[in-house]
Amino acid sequence: MIPEESLDENQIVEQGLIHELCSFILPEDNVSSTEIISSCVSLENLILGSAQHLSYLFETAIKSSQQEILDWYNYSFEFESKVDALMADGRIKDKTVRSTIYKEMKPFLLTKITQANLRKKTHRARKHLMLFGKNGIRLDKIKLVLYSATEILKLTNAQIQNVIKKYTSDHQSHMTLIKTVLSGNDQIKTEVTLQKLTIFNQYRINIVKFILTVSFRYHYNIISISI
């Protein structure tokens, strides 16, 4: 890893994201966006100034940041889905479709914003889609991220791809290790089972030998008495 003093702000965020994501590798989850952010503690049951209340506020602040990331992801996902749908017949160009959508949106926006600025924000929001989408690290990983949506938006596409590449590599290594351990455990169980079967089979053979020996002696004695 590059020494932190030689990194610029974006590189620090990039390396920090990699560290956050790779420090706690999760199994693949099929998680919907509505399941990402949830609160487990009722604020009214907490005492002001208590460690539990402070912990609650800290967790809420983190979740607020994660919720902002999720909101931008949802916006970008729906926007790009609409673009794809309108371009499906191949008759309309990408730029024309996007301009049309921006014009349709503007009357419903409470915030005064120029179409150029709307386009810029929408374009930047695609970075969240790139990072957490189906070709990225997946949506459920948002809950591992402590960086803000704004900090992630400042990353270049190349930096985001690097985060995805590093996480994917570590995740694959992690899953390979798990499979190796499980395979080793299965092999051990198989060997133990075979050993038990061998012992059991030998026990059965010994029993049969014993029965045959007793039977032979019994018949021999009967024949001897008869003679």
DAVENBEL-V366841 format. One record per pair of residues at least 24 apart in sequence whose C-alpha atoms are under 7 Angstrom apart, sorted by the first residue. I is the first residue (numbers start at 1). J is the second residue. Records with the same first field share a line. If there is no record, write none. Layout:
# DAVENBEL-V366841
I = J, J
This chain:
# DAVENBEL-V366841
10 = 154, 155
13 = 151
14 = 159, 163
17 = 145
18 = 163, 166, 167
20 = 144, 145
21 = 144, 167
22 = 167, 170
25 = 171
29 = 140
31 = 140
36 = 140, 143
37 = 63, 67
62 = 146
65 = 148, 149
66 = 142, 143
68 = 149
69 = 128, 149
72 = 125, 128
73 = 125, 128, 129
76 = 122, 125, 126, 129
77 = 129
124 = 153
125 = 153
127 = 153
131 = 160, 164
136 = 164
137 = 164
